[in-house]
Every structure is written in structure tokens, then in C-alpha cells.
Amino acid sequence: MKVGTTLMKWLVRALGALPLGFHYACSGFFSWILKDVMRYRRDVVMTNLARSFPEKKYSELKALSDDFYRHFGRLLAETIWFGSCRNPERLRRQHLVEFTNLEVCEAAYKNCKGVVLLNSHFGNWELTGGLLCYDYRTGLEKKSPFDLDVFDLDNMAVVYKPLKNRMWDEILCDNRCAPILNRGFKGYIPTEKVLRFAVANGKRKMLYIFPTDQCPYKGATANDTVDFLHQPTKTMLGGASVAHKFGLAVLYMSIAPVSKGHYEWSFTEICRDASEVSPHEIMQKYYSLLQADIEKYPYGYLWTHRRWKR
């Protein structure tokens, strides 16, 4: 298994070393394979779209589905390329992602006990590992907590759900953290260990990144129901609960797919001290912000996700 994993890692990395333009040229093929050959979750996509946009006609939903699969193909292409960005400068030169209001996150990190960033399967969440590389400000004395020379990676934690397939779980772990692997990043925390991690680091100023829009995991004891895209939606409370317990600031994090090859990363404050609001209020605000993003860029959400399980 270890040999197979190592070989696959090197294969993925070798493919990623090719120019991003090459990967974009292949993205149409990826889209066609997924949509028309494999017919990958096409029924799930159409069902999700129909329930989320009840005012749209079938022809409009079909066009949205086609746009989504094109975006999905580009997402896969970008993700493969991203895995070979072990030199952060390669990622910076491409200018794939740009912050629009980094000062919002900087202020929260500076003035609060810590920060919880709630992200989602919108835009390209696989590019989150480049967080420290997307600040292109020059000519200024940088004091950003995301500056590679200032921010201590030991104070950042990224929460994830491990895959059942151990080989691909390890491969994707390396891929998602590619630009910071060489800096000894060890804050990639599986969901089942995050509470223990948060308690152990409760006295430190931390920045957490929580994927938050999934359906609650099987066996999850803490969940809630909110309104999202015209449907009652079961939601996990992990990120909101950690923030509430430790009095952290909570920000909604968006990586909007504004055009091919360009994402805009922005932050919206949900609360400065989560101990003063309920996790339900946090999650309802989060889903309201996510819905606004989806309504603006409807193709950019992961519609293959079985989000609303019946």
C-alpha cells in the first residue's frame, strides 16, 4: 500500500508540474467524461438545482447543469495543478486567487481571542491551502497574519473529514497543503479530533478553517436545522460550537469563481464574540451568506453533493 501511495503521489505531482494552461485545455474533456460518459450524479445535480431554484424552467436548470459540469472540470484541473505548487512563488505568479478584503480577517485576528473561518464547497475550496500566498500587496510593511514571514503556522488549523480510502486520503492531504508542506505544517485536523485539539490549544490565539456546508455526519450528536435555498437543511455545528465555547470571532469565507482562472476570496464578519450568540444564529447567518453567493454564481456550488438527504 505504501509503495502504491508513493507512486501515485509522484504521478499526481508530475501531472501537476505541467502548466495550468495545459490543465485548462484538458478540463473540457474532464467535464465531458463526468457529464456524458460516466453520467456522474446527473440526477442528483438536477434534483438539487430544481429544489434550490423552484422558479426556473427545465431549460434553465439544464443550462445551469451544463455550466456546473464545465466549472467542475476546471476545478479538477486546478486542483491537480495546485498539488505541485510546493514553491509558493509558482502559485503567486499565476494570480489564480486574490483577496478582496483581507483587512477584515486581519482585524478579527488582531482584536479577538481567535478566529473561525467557515468555508463551503463553493468556488474551488481545494485552493484554500494557498491561504498564505494570495496577498499580493507590495511596497508596504506587511503585518498580515498570513504573511509567510510573520504568521506562525502552528496557530492555524484546517479541519477535514478523512476519506475512507486511506491512499487517496493521504494523497489529497499532501495536495491540499502543497504550498506549506515544506514549512512543516501539522494543523490538518480530522473532524473527530478537532474538539480535543481546540481544548488543548484553548489558551492560544488560533485561526481555524472549518468546512461547514456538509450534511451532518452519520452518528453526529450535535446538529441543527436551518433554512437554505428554500429547504429545511440539517447542518453541522462543529465550527460554530468551537467558536461559541471559546468566544472566538466567526467569519464567512467565500472563494467566488468570478471568471475562468480567477477567484476572489473575501471575508464577511458573522460575529466578534461567538459566546454571545447561539450556534444556531451563527449557522443561519452563514447559510444566508452562502445562499447569496450561490444565487450570484449558481454554477459554482458542488451540486453533486447529496446535501439534502431524505
ROGU-503281 format. One line per 10 residues: number of its first residue (from 1); their letters; for each residue x, y, z of N, C-alpha, C. Coordinates in Angstrom, 3 decimals, padded with zeros to 6 digits. Each point is the difference from the previous one (the first is absolute). Layout:
# ROGU-503281
NUM) a) X/Y/Z/X/Y/Z/X/Y/Z; ...
***
This chain:
# ROGU-503281
1) mkvgttlmkw) 000.820/-001.206/000.000/-000.820/001.206/000.000/000.859/001.262/000.000; 001.093/000.008/000.820/000.854/001.180/000.075/000.691/000.267/-001.332; 000.418/-001.080/-000.681/000.654/000.169/-001.290/-000.980/000.578/-001.006; -001.218/-000.543/-000.008/-001.022/000.494/-000.916/-000.341/001.452/000.264; -000.088/000.363/001.265/-000.304/001.382/000.363/001.106/000.933/-000.443; 001.252/-000.422/000.212/001.146/000.826/-000.397/000.031/000.199/-001.506; -000.218/-001.086/-000.748/000.004/000.106/-001.464/-001.118/000.920/-000.490; -001.192/-000.126/000.596/-001.121/000.840/-000.417/000.262/001.465/000.349; 000.624/000.240/001.151/000.355/001.374/000.371/000.916/000.624/-001.046; 001.004/-000.759/-000.413/000.936/000.532/-000.981/-000.660/000.190/-001.366
11) lvralgalpl) -000.923/-000.881/-000.356/-000.713/000.151/-001.271/-000.851/001.273/000.015; -000.740/000.202/001.099/-000.835/001.198/000.113/000.867/001.257/-000.018; 001.124/-000.064/000.697/000.884/001.166/000.049/000.623/000.275/-001.367; 000.346/-001.064/-000.735/000.576/000.182/-001.338/-001.016/000.636/-000.942; -001.240/-000.450/000.086/-001.055/000.607/-000.826/-000.209/001.458/000.393; 000.035/000.267/001.294/-000.191/001.363/000.465/001.090/000.945/-000.436; 001.180/-000.534/-000.302/001.123/000.851/-000.405/-000.210/000.616/-001.381; -000.944/-000.544/-000.771/-000.307/000.563/-001.314/-000.678/001.360/000.177; 000.106/000.891/-000.979/-000.587/001.350/000.124/-001.517/-000.057/000.231; -000.504/000.992/000.698/-001.437/000.039/000.265/-000.797/000.089/-001.302
21) gfhyacsgff) 000.553/000.666/-000.998/-000.679/000.082/-001.292/-000.245/-001.373/-000.602; 000.961/-000.906/000.163/-000.188/-001.378/-000.489/-001.172/-000.653/000.720; -000.070/000.183/001.310/-001.082/-000.605/000.774/-001.355/000.583/-000.392; -000.034/001.300/-000.267/-001.261/000.597/-000.451/-000.419/-000.562/-001.359; 000.994/-000.258/-000.845/-000.309/-000.578/-001.309/-000.633/-001.380/000.154; 000.370/-000.704/001.088/-000.551/-001.336/000.255/-001.316/000.048/000.763; -000.339/001.158/000.560/-001.159/000.071/000.887/-001.309/-000.289/-000.728; -000.079/000.389/-001.277/-001.199/-000.305/-000.777/-000.195/-001.497/-000.162; 001.118/-000.709/-000.171/-000.067/-001.460/-000.105/-000.477/-000.597/001.320; 000.538/000.517/001.129/-000.451/-000.470/001.316/-001.507/000.196/000.148
31) swilkdvmry) -000.476/001.179/-000.403/-001.427/000.312/000.121/-000.842/-000.966/-000.812; 000.437/-000.255/-001.218/-000.749/-000.902/-000.888/-000.041/-001.423/000.567; 001.135/-000.470/000.501/000.045/-001.338/000.589/-000.960/-000.097/001.183; 000.047/000.983/000.878/-000.839/-000.031/001.195/-001.484/000.088/-000.345; -000.354/000.911/-000.904/-001.413/000.264/-000.269/-000.616/-000.990/-000.974; 000.699/-000.290/-001.104/-000.624/-000.764/-001.076/000.427/-001.460/-000.075; 001.191/-000.318/000.477/000.464/-001.392/-000.054/-000.317/-000.717/001.312; 000.507/000.518/001.099/-000.279/-000.607/001.302/-001.395/000.361/000.514; -000.540/001.104/-000.527/-001.290/000.537/000.478/000.033/000.132/001.526; 001.121/000.565/000.466/000.274/000.064/001.430/-001.037/000.851/000.733
41) rrdvvmtnla) -000.856/-000.662/000.759/-001.006/000.633/000.856/-000.846/001.050/-000.724; -000.297/-000.241/-001.263/-000.798/000.983/-000.737/-001.383/000.157/000.603; -000.589/-001.089/000.472/-001.321/000.090/000.621/000.063/000.811/001.302; 001.075/-000.202/000.767/000.174/000.746/001.248/000.126/001.493/-000.300; 000.778/000.339/-001.026/000.202/001.405/-000.368/-001.327/000.650/-000.379; -000.773/-000.655/-000.870/-001.267/000.582/-000.445/-001.005/000.100/001.137; -000.020/-000.993/000.876/-000.914/000.050/001.146/000.367/001.145/000.932; 001.285/000.139/000.299/000.454/001.088/000.871/-000.311/001.364/-000.605; 000.231/000.147/-001.296/-000.263/001.272/-000.659/-001.492/000.324/-000.006; -000.818/-000.996/-000.293/-001.442/000.225/-000.070/-000.572/000.417/001.352
51) rsfpekkyse) 000.482/-000.606/001.070/-000.499/000.354/001.335/000.549/001.340/000.472; 001.204/000.352/-000.458/000.621/001.244/000.444/-000.473/001.211/-000.797; -000.431/-000.221/-001.237/-000.484/001.075/-000.865/-001.374/-000.369/-000.557; -001.017/-000.060/000.859/-001.325/-000.465/-000.443/-000.640/000.905/-001.049; 000.495/001.239/-000.136/-000.588/000.928/-000.961/000.515/-000.207/-001.422; 001.062/-000.795/-000.168/000.621/-000.168/-001.307/-000.664/-001.108/-000.813; -000.035/000.200/-001.317/-000.534/-001.002/-000.919/001.027/-001.117/-000.208; -000.470/-001.112/-000.566/000.901/-001.144/-000.216/001.182/000.393/-000.887; -000.262/000.781/-001.053/001.088/000.397/-000.909/001.063/000.814/000.739; -000.426/000.841/000.939/000.943/000.794/000.780/000.805/-000.885/000.948
61) lkalsddfyr) -000.659/-000.971/000.603/000.696/-000.929/000.895/001.008/-000.836/-000.774; -000.378/-000.407/-001.203/000.914/-000.789/-000.840/001.234/000.823/-000.352; -000.212/001.279/-000.339/001.136/000.867/-000.314/000.894/000.186/001.231; -000.613/000.120/001.174/000.772/000.121/001.239/000.815/-001.257/000.262; -000.609/-001.151/-000.275/000.707/-001.265/000.182/001.228/-000.068/-000.909; -000.161/000.408/-001.255/001.128/-000.004/-000.933/001.112/000.936/000.481; -000.399/001.193/000.484/000.986/000.950/000.518/000.730/-000.586/001.203; -000.745/-000.699/000.854/000.629/-000.607/001.173/001.060/-001.022/-000.404; -000.319/-000.888/-000.946/000.976/-001.024/-000.379/001.236/000.616/-000.657; -000.183/001.112/-000.726/001.177/000.690/-000.540/000.861/000.539/001.137
71) hfgrllaeti) -000.653/000.592/000.981/000.733/000.496/001.178/000.670/-001.148/000.743; -000.688/-001.111/000.116/000.532/-001.170/000.706/001.266/-000.503/-000.686; 000.000/-000.003/-001.337/001.190/-000.417/-000.743/001.173/000.927/000.275; -000.256/001.314/000.031/001.074/000.957/000.307/000.484/-000.176/001.431; -000.932/-000.264/000.907/000.365/-000.219/001.409/000.984/-001.162/000.124; -000.279/-001.102/-000.701/000.901/-001.155/000.046/001.362/000.351/-000.590; -000.013/000.738/-001.115/001.256/000.394/-000.643/000.840/000.862/000.933; -000.630/000.977/000.637/000.711/000.886/000.926/000.541/-000.763/001.204; -000.760/-000.959/000.474/000.407/-000.763/001.175/001.230/-000.849/-000.290; 000.036/-000.623/-001.174/001.172/-000.795/-000.381/001.233/000.906/-000.099
81) wfgscrnper) -000.155/001.137/-000.656/001.112/000.945/-000.146/000.471/000.513/001.365; -000.937/000.290/000.875/000.296/000.568/001.315/000.919/-000.921/000.801; -000.150/-001.309/-000.162/000.776/-000.957/000.773/001.490/000.064/-000.244; 000.427/000.656/-001.083/001.431/000.141/-000.280/000.519/001.392/000.329; -000.801/000.781/000.696/000.434/001.345/000.407/000.733/-000.074/001.334; 001.034/-000.833/000.075/000.784/-000.098/001.234/000.835/001.259/000.207; 000.289/000.693/-001.094/000.636/001.316/000.086/-001.113/001.041/-000.041; -000.270/000.686/001.118/-001.110/000.952/000.026/000.059/001.052/-001.096; 001.194/000.317/-000.478/000.129/001.026/-001.024/-000.683/-000.416/-001.300; -000.009/-001.301/-000.283/-000.697/-000.487/-001.206/-001.491/000.328/000.071
91) lrrqhlveft) -000.560/-000.162/001.176/-001.416/000.294/000.203/-000.256/001.501/-000.080; 000.883/000.792/000.577/-000.164/001.456/-000.027/000.074/000.538/-001.431; 000.907/-000.522/-000.780/000.149/000.493/-001.380/-001.259/-000.227/-000.823; -000.705/-001.066/000.261/-001.187/-000.321/-000.780/-001.156/000.954/000.308; -000.002/000.581/001.196/-001.044/000.954/000.403/-001.394/-000.617/-000.159; -000.107/-001.248/000.404/-001.257/-000.735/-000.150/-001.056/000.494/000.982; 000.439/000.359/001.203/-000.901/000.459/001.056/000.487/001.346/000.518; -000.945/000.889/000.278/000.352/001.314/000.522/-000.931/000.369/001.150; 000.571/000.480/001.105/-000.818/000.495/001.097/-000.651/001.321/-000.393; -001.256/000.196/000.423/-000.667/001.273/-000.267/-000.061/000.874/001.246
101) nlevceaayk) -000.030/-000.599/001.172/-000.094/000.790/001.243/000.707/-000.718/001.148; 001.260/-000.288/-000.202/000.778/-000.725/001.002/000.026/000.725/001.340; -000.179/001.321/-000.040/000.049/000.780/001.238/-001.078/-000.429/001.001; -001.112/-000.550/-000.485/-001.061/-000.467/000.893/000.506/-001.162/000.855; 000.700/-000.926/-000.628/000.536/-001.148/000.731/001.174/000.425/000.884; 000.811/000.902/-000.499/001.134/000.496/000.787/-000.471/000.667/001.290; -001.051/000.823/-000.109/-000.512/000.714/001.168/-000.575/-000.973/001.020; -000.730/-001.017/-000.487/-000.581/-000.987/000.912/001.099/-000.780/000.714; 001.036/-000.367/-000.733/001.088/-000.764/000.601/000.764/000.836/001.026; 000.149/001.284/-000.288/000.748/000.891/000.885/-000.777/000.328/001.278
111) nckgvvllns) -001.308/000.214/-000.144/-000.791/000.555/001.098/-000.824/-001.007/000.780; -000.069/-001.236/-000.451/-000.836/-001.006/000.667/000.865/-001.127/000.573; -000.630/-000.886/000.753/000.722/-001.103/000.624/000.524/-001.001/-001.028; -000.622/-000.040/-001.128/000.349/-000.916/-001.073/-001.077/000.099/-001.056; 000.167/-000.705/-001.101/-000.928/000.121/-001.123/-000.384/-001.386/-000.515; -001.284/-000.166/-000.281/-000.502/-001.176/-000.711/-000.490/000.457/-001.365; 000.582/-000.542/-001.060/-000.438/000.273/-001.363/-000.886/-001.154/-000.453; -001.232/000.310/-000.367/-000.923/-001.021/-000.487/000.001/000.041/-001.519; 000.465/-001.074/-000.621/-000.003/-000.039/-001.461/-000.998/-001.030/-000.503; -000.015/-000.226/-001.296/-001.018/-000.877/-000.594/000.523/-000.592/-001.296
121) hfgnweltgg) -000.814/-000.830/-000.629/000.334/-000.576/-001.299/-000.497/000.932/-001.106; 000.573/001.201/000.001/-000.364/001.033/-000.962/001.283/000.551/-000.605; -000.030/000.279/-001.307/001.217/000.442/-000.678/000.953/-001.167/-000.130; 001.211/000.146/000.532/000.929/-001.134/000.064/000.634/-000.038/001.383; -000.648/-000.743/000.875/000.463/-000.133/001.379/001.333/-000.729/000.096; 000.385/-000.740/-001.047/001.273/-000.719/000.025/001.199/000.940/-000.068; -000.245/001.271/-000.294/001.085/000.980/-000.061/000.243/000.679/001.338; -000.746/-000.401/001.029/000.123/000.641/001.307/001.404/-000.135/000.579; 000.692/-001.064/-000.337/001.356/-000.212/000.520/000.997/001.045/-000.450; -000.395/000.835/-000.961/000.876/001.086/-000.443/-000.245/001.294/000.754
131) llcydyrtgl) -000.715/-000.101/001.122/-000.404/001.160/000.793/001.120/001.007/000.215; 001.204/-000.495/000.276/001.109/000.888/000.327/000.650/000.636/-001.224; -000.496/-000.331/-001.188/000.692/000.410/-001.231/-000.785/001.015/-000.844; -001.212/000.325/000.404/-000.852/000.787/-000.880/-000.036/001.497/000.335; 000.882/000.447/000.867/000.067/001.427/000.327/001.083/000.615/-000.886; -000.410/000.791/-001.018/000.948/000.520/-000.985/000.406/001.438/000.287; -000.304/000.511/001.189/000.349/001.381/000.323/001.524/000.174/000.018; 000.460/001.056/-000.597/001.439/000.287/-000.039/000.222/001.457/000.379; 001.224/000.324/000.372/000.338/001.367/000.332/-000.466/000.426/001.373; -000.547/-000.932/000.781/-000.474/000.310/001.334/000.687/-000.929/000.994
141) ekkspfdldv) 000.095/000.450/001.231/000.497/-000.880/001.052/-001.119/-000.959/000.340; 000.135/-001.230/-000.372/-001.089/-000.962/000.176/-000.045/-000.508/001.437; -001.153/000.132/000.586/-000.221/-000.515/001.342/-001.169/-000.977/000.013; -000.319/-000.486/-001.166/-001.106/-000.946/-000.123/000.326/-001.289/000.739; -000.962/-000.588/000.723/000.248/-001.300/000.628/000.209/-001.095/-001.035; -000.262/000.311/-001.271/000.166/-000.997/-001.045/001.337/000.134/-000.710; 000.779/001.012/000.365/001.329/000.166/-000.574/000.851/-001.223/000.374; 000.600/-000.616/-000.998/000.815/-001.191/000.254/001.103/000.259/001.022; 000.469/001.242/000.075/001.098/000.315/000.911/-000.485/000.411/001.390; -001.308/000.186/000.173/-000.522/000.479/001.268/-000.874/-001.033/000.696
151) fdldnmavvy) -000.902/-000.624/-000.766/-001.000/-000.867/000.610/000.605/-001.350/000.391; -000.280/-000.425/001.204/000.485/-001.272/000.510/-000.991/-001.093/-000.383; 000.427/-000.924/-000.823/-000.891/-001.062/-000.456/-000.514/-000.859/001.149; 000.713/000.010/001.120/-000.461/-000.767/001.154/-001.312/000.554/000.557; -000.369/001.215/-000.402/-001.233/000.625/000.485/-001.152/-000.133/-000.990; 000.156/-000.849/-001.002/-001.057/-000.201/-000.981/-000.397/-001.464/-000.043; -001.305/-000.261/-000.070/-000.500/-001.369/-000.099/-001.057/-000.072/-001.085; 000.122/-000.990/-000.864/-000.969/-000.250/-001.065/-000.700/-001.319/000.303; -001.298/000.053/000.119/-000.784/-001.178/000.373/-000.461/-000.719/-001.268; 000.034/-001.326/000.004/-000.423/-000.761/-001.170/-000.606/-001.331/000.424
161) kplknrmwde) -000.797/-000.557/-000.890/-000.561/-001.332/000.216/000.851/-001.012/-000.765; 000.645/-000.948/000.690/000.836/-000.989/-000.693/-000.815/-000.844/-000.976; 000.631/-000.336/-001.126/-000.629/-000.892/-000.970/000.117/-001.443/000.468; -000.922/-000.835/-000.445/000.047/-001.410/000.363/001.208/-000.692/-000.629; 000.360/000.431/-001.212/001.159/-000.564/-000.678/001.264/000.682/000.540; 000.821/-000.745/000.744/001.166/000.585/000.665/001.013/000.555/-000.992; 000.169/-000.670/-001.132/000.975/000.465/-000.975/-000.380/001.384/-000.515; -001.249/000.164/-000.445/-000.425/001.287/-000.540/-000.116/001.059/001.082; -000.287/-000.432/001.224/-000.039/000.952/001.114/001.381/000.614/000.201; 001.036/-000.820/-000.046/001.369/000.489/000.184/000.440/000.858/-001.178
171) ilcdnrcapi) -000.370/-000.420/-001.209/000.370/000.755/-001.198/-000.638/001.387/000.010; -001.298/000.054/000.316/-000.700/001.280/000.008/000.469/000.889/001.148; 000.394/-000.602/001.102/000.558/000.779/001.106/001.232/000.765/-000.466; 000.917/-000.694/-000.661/001.201/000.646/-000.533/-000.364/001.038/-001.058; -000.957/-000.346/-000.860/-000.379/000.888/-001.099/-000.572/001.313/000.534; -000.884/-000.100/000.996/-000.671/001.188/000.529/000.953/000.917/000.764; 001.049/-000.578/000.558/000.941/000.785/000.806/001.295/000.276/-000.749; 000.008/-000.208/-001.313/001.239/000.043/-000.781/000.874/001.226/000.269; -000.542/001.239/-000.015/000.895/001.160/000.148/000.621/000.149/001.389; -000.525/-000.704/000.999/000.537/000.168/001.356/000.589/-001.295/000.566
181) lnrgfkgyip) 000.044/-001.049/-000.801/000.555/-001.270/000.483/001.448/000.152/000.431; 000.758/000.757/-000.786/001.430/000.143/000.303/000.264/000.868/001.224; -001.046/000.635/000.513/000.148/000.812/001.198/-000.439/-000.757/001.247; -000.219/-001.299/-000.146/-000.306/-000.849/001.148/-001.398/000.160/000.558; -000.956/000.326/-000.857/-001.372/000.191/000.474/-000.562/-001.309/000.552; -000.533/000.042/001.228/-000.550/-001.180/000.652/-001.416/000.244/000.518; -000.659/001.030/-000.534/-001.319/000.363/000.509/-001.160/-000.521/-000.801; 000.206/-001.096/-000.723/-001.073/-000.618/-000.776/-000.703/-000.983/000.929; -001.165/000.373/000.538/-000.624/-000.710/001.105/-001.269/-000.723/-000.446; -000.094/-001.311/000.193/-001.238/-000.724/-000.332/-001.137/000.427/000.918
191) tekvlrfava) -001.219/-000.071/-000.491/-001.158/000.511/000.728/-000.149/-000.622/001.385; 000.294/-001.285/000.126/-000.223/-000.669/001.275/000.993/000.426/001.082; 001.053/000.730/-000.389/001.007/000.416/000.976/000.007/001.507/000.249; -000.883/000.733/-000.683/000.095/001.450/000.057/-000.340/000.556/001.378; -000.997/-000.571/000.690/-000.364/000.527/001.318/001.149/-000.198/000.990; 000.609/-001.173/-000.026/001.139/-000.266/000.879/001.151/000.960/-000.322; 000.212/000.240/-001.286/001.053/000.933/-000.425/-000.302/001.408/000.501; -001.273/000.427/-000.120/-000.383/001.347/000.417/000.162/000.190/001.506; -000.353/-001.018/000.768/000.156/000.083/001.457/001.480/000.084/000.371; 000.827/-000.824/-000.664/001.433/-000.011/000.292/000.669/001.323/-000.352
201) ngkrkmlyif) -000.587/000.729/-000.973/000.588/001.264/-000.448/-000.878/001.191/000.365; -000.833/-000.175/001.018/-000.970/001.022/000.364/000.601/001.325/000.422; 001.238/000.009/000.491/000.622/001.237/000.467/000.817/000.698/-001.081; 000.062/-000.596/-001.194/000.758/000.592/-001.101/-000.943/000.703/-000.965; 000.506/001.021/-000.650/-000.792/000.670/-001.033/000.100/-000.816/-001.277; -001.117/-000.638/-000.370/-000.017/-000.917/-001.132/-000.861/000.549/-001.132; 000.309/-000.458/-001.198/-000.853/000.224/-001.157/-000.428/-001.366/-000.526; -001.306/-000.261/000.053/-000.554/-001.271/-000.446/-000.724/000.188/-001.331; 000.125/-000.981/-000.879/-000.775/-000.026/-001.242/-000.873/-001.253/000.032; -001.308/000.225/000.013/-000.958/-001.105/000.085/-000.816/-000.111/-001.288
211) ptdqcpykga) 000.010/-001.151/-000.680/-000.995/-000.244/-001.052/-001.340/-000.239/000.689; -001.032/000.720/-000.408/-001.181/000.088/000.851/-001.309/-000.356/-000.688; -000.009/-000.186/-001.299/-001.288/-000.159/-000.690/-000.397/-001.455/-000.240; 000.744/-000.949/000.526/-000.375/-001.395/-000.207/-001.228/-000.367/000.837; -000.635/-001.083/-000.436/-001.039/-000.610/000.824/000.688/-000.594/001.234; -000.615/000.079/001.191/000.641/-000.561/001.194/000.439/-001.441/-000.214; 001.180/-000.312/000.508/000.531/-001.343/-000.160/-000.859/-001.014/000.739; 000.020/-001.215/-000.477/-000.747/-001.070/000.654/000.504/-000.163/001.438; -000.929/000.021/000.931/000.369/-000.147/001.395/000.305/001.301/000.696; -000.048/001.131/-000.750/000.277/001.297/000.625/-001.069/000.316/001.041
221) tandtvdflh) 000.420/000.457/001.157/-000.947/000.273/001.080/-000.431/001.460/000.034; 000.823/000.903/-000.543/-000.328/001.422/000.008/-000.328/000.465/-001.415; -001.263/000.286/-000.259/-000.384/000.549/-001.291/-001.246/000.866/000.186; -000.398/000.650/-001.060/-001.089/000.957/000.073/-000.678/000.049/-001.360; -001.119/000.712/-000.099/-000.690/000.181/-001.267/-000.167/001.488/-000.259; 000.402/000.415/-001.209/-000.111/001.406/-000.394/-000.672/000.071/-001.369; -000.340/001.211/-000.431/-000.559/000.214/-001.338/001.141/000.283/-000.968; 000.025/-000.741/-001.119/001.057/000.165/-000.986/-000.536/-000.389/-001.358; 000.028/000.936/-000.935/-000.458/-000.237/-001.366/-001.413/-000.576/-000.021; -000.888/000.621/000.765/-001.430/-000.323/000.011/-000.307/-001.373/000.576
231) qptktmlgga) 000.928/-000.531/000.800/-000.203/-001.338/000.554/000.459/-000.052/001.448; -000.719/-000.727/000.853/000.543/-000.278/001.339/001.266/-000.831/-000.166; 001.080/000.437/000.642/001.308/-000.603/-000.247/000.675/-000.371/001.312; 000.311/-001.282/000.146/000.741/-000.434/001.177/001.441/000.485/-000.128; 000.529/000.499/001.097/001.345/000.558/-000.049/000.831/-000.434/001.190; 001.293/-000.126/-000.224/000.941/-000.290/001.077/000.261/001.262/000.810; 000.365/-000.177/001.241/000.249/001.129/000.883/001.449/000.061/000.499; 000.883/-000.794/-000.608/001.372/-000.098/000.509/000.710/001.332/000.124; 000.121/000.747/-001.119/000.713/001.265/000.017/-000.666/001.030/000.897; -001.336/000.089/-000.102/-000.738/000.957/000.821/000.116/-000.341/001.483
241) svahkfglav) -000.007/-001.278/000.322/000.083/-000.423/001.404/001.374/000.286/000.600; 001.063/-000.251/-000.769/001.352/000.313/000.473/000.128/001.499/000.239; -000.502/000.799/-000.946/000.061/001.455/000.156/-000.804/000.459/001.211; -001.177/-000.583/000.196/-000.865/000.371/001.126/000.661/-000.351/001.336; 000.602/-001.172/000.062/000.612/-000.466/001.249/001.177/000.878/000.416; 000.801/000.459/-000.971/001.220/000.737/000.317/-000.116/001.502/-000.259; -001.180/000.463/-000.400/-000.195/001.432/-000.218/000.793/000.558/-001.162; 000.091/-000.747/-001.098/000.783/000.417/-001.161/-000.847/000.803/-000.982; 000.660/000.756/-000.850/-000.687/000.682/-001.085/-000.334/-001.029/-001.084; -001.104/000.227/-000.713/-000.406/-000.893/-001.091/-000.148/000.820/-001.265
251) lymsiapvsk) 000.651/-000.454/-001.072/-000.091/000.653/-001.298/-000.478/-001.000/-001.049; -000.821/000.483/-000.904/-000.360/-000.797/-001.178/001.073/000.230/-001.050; 000.431/-001.080/-000.616/001.104/000.041/-000.948/-000.507/-000.432/-001.372; 000.200/000.841/-001.001/-000.499/-000.280/-001.350/001.140/000.016/-001.001; 000.044/-001.000/-000.870/000.959/-000.010/-001.113/-000.829/-000.024/-001.283; -000.369/001.176/-000.485/-000.957/000.117/-001.102/000.670/-000.210/-001.355; -000.608/-000.827/-000.870/000.564/-000.260/-001.334/-000.431/001.078/-000.992; 000.654/001.159/000.052/-000.463/001.139/-000.789/000.254/-000.176/-001.499; 001.019/-000.764/-000.361/000.290/-000.281/-001.411/000.955/-001.187/-000.073; 000.175/-000.535/-001.177/000.929/-001.119/-000.166/001.401/000.431/000.413
261) ghyewsftei) 000.593/-000.736/000.927/001.357/000.294/000.424/000.107/001.112/001.012; -001.138/000.423/000.573/000.078/001.075/000.989/-001.107/-000.135/001.035; 000.423/-000.060/001.267/-000.923/-000.055/001.131/000.238/001.202/000.900; -001.066/000.495/000.599/000.117/001.084/000.967/-000.363/-000.537/001.376; 000.936/000.140/000.920/-000.147/-000.525/001.355/-000.372/001.154/000.923; -001.139/-000.111/000.657/-000.464/001.084/000.860/-000.474/-000.537/001.342; -000.108/000.904/000.970/-000.402/-000.347/001.358/-001.151/000.899/000.441; -000.982/-000.590/000.664/-001.119/000.756/000.568/-000.133/-000.363/001.468; -000.009/001.008/000.844/-000.097/-000.261/001.432/-001.398/-000.478/000.372; -000.068/-001.086/000.728/-001.255/-000.499/000.548/-000.155/000.471/001.441
271) crdasevsph) 001.066/-000.102/000.779/-000.021/000.520/001.373/001.428/000.173/000.496; 000.188/000.902/000.972/001.310/000.244/000.594/000.267/-000.916/001.197; -001.073/-000.378/000.693/000.132/-000.863/001.173/-001.140/-001.007/-000.030; 000.314/-001.203/-000.446/-001.041/-001.011/-000.206/-000.635/-000.474/001.298; 000.620/000.297/001.146/-000.603/-000.408/001.264/-001.266/000.805/000.299; -000.180/001.119/-000.730/-001.155/000.857/000.235/-001.186/-000.328/-000.903; 000.175/-000.917/-000.926/-001.091/-000.412/-000.898/-000.075/-001.524/-000.015; -001.106/-000.529/-000.448/-000.171/-001.454/-000.025/000.602/-000.589/-001.271; 000.438/-001.259/000.046/000.472/-000.654/-001.223/-001.049/000.020/-001.113; -001.289/-000.104/000.367/-001.061/000.046/-001.015/000.018/001.344/-000.736
281) eimqkyysll) 000.149/001.098/000.722/000.040/001.317/-000.637/001.205/000.121/-000.933; 001.117/-000.538/000.443/001.205/000.029/-000.832/-000.229/-000.751/-001.301; -000.589/-001.196/000.105/-000.184/-000.819/-001.188/-001.057/000.577/-000.933; -001.041/000.605/000.539/-000.998/000.603/-000.869/000.595/001.159/-000.784; 000.836/000.810/000.665/000.666/001.090/-000.704/000.969/-000.535/-001.045; 000.724/-001.049/000.357/000.935/-000.624/-000.948/-000.723/-000.462/-001.257; -001.107/-000.705/000.179/-000.719/-000.518/-001.165/-000.661/001.112/-000.813; -000.378/001.095/000.640/-000.543/001.138/-000.739/001.068/000.600/-000.914; 001.222/000.114/000.516/001.102/000.528/-000.798/000.378/-000.954/-001.129; 000.022/-001.304/000.300/000.309/-000.982/-001.041/-001.066/000.020/-001.088
291) qadiekypyg) -001.252/000.109/000.397/-001.075/000.047/-000.992/000.141/001.206/-000.925; 000.379/001.146/000.557/000.203/001.192/-000.826/001.110/-000.227/-001.024; 001.069/-000.679/000.411/001.081/-000.326/-000.934/-000.495/-000.933/-001.107; -000.754/-001.007/000.382/-000.485/-000.976/-000.977/-000.955/000.647/-000.990; -000.835/000.902/000.484/-000.935/000.680/-000.904/000.745/000.889/-000.996; 001.171/000.494/000.394/000.800/000.831/-000.903/000.793/-000.843/-000.989; 000.544/-001.125/000.473/000.772/-000.916/-000.853/-000.557/-001.415/000.176; -001.168/-000.287/-000.554/-000.661/-001.288/000.289/000.758/-001.224/-000.489; 000.840/000.152/-001.009/000.765/-001.138/-000.502/001.143/-000.378/000.931; 000.341/000.905/000.949/001.203/-000.177/000.797/-000.147/-000.864/001.231
301) ylwthrrwkr) -001.198/-000.532/000.259/-000.194/-000.841/001.188/000.149/-001.474/-000.388; 000.306/-000.839/000.983/000.194/-001.424/-000.269/-001.362/-000.708/-000.018; -000.656/000.058/-001.134/-001.358/-000.554/-000.114/-000.023/-001.521/-000.022; 001.146/-000.643/-000.152/000.034/-001.465/000.050/-000.106/-000.515/001.431; 000.146/000.898/000.955/-000.065/-000.381/001.405/-001.423/-000.351/000.386; -000.181/-001.151/000.647/-001.339/-000.379/000.483/-000.276/000.767/001.298; -000.215/001.295/-000.162/-000.118/000.887/001.151/-001.295/-000.193/000.783; -001.079/-000.222/-000.738/-001.312/-000.113/000.632/-000.446/-001.458/-000.048; 000.447/-000.760/000.962/-000.359/-001.428/000.041/-001.392/-000.153/000.578; -000.812/-000.800/-000.668/-001.391/-000.191/000.421/-000.142/-001.235/000.880
***
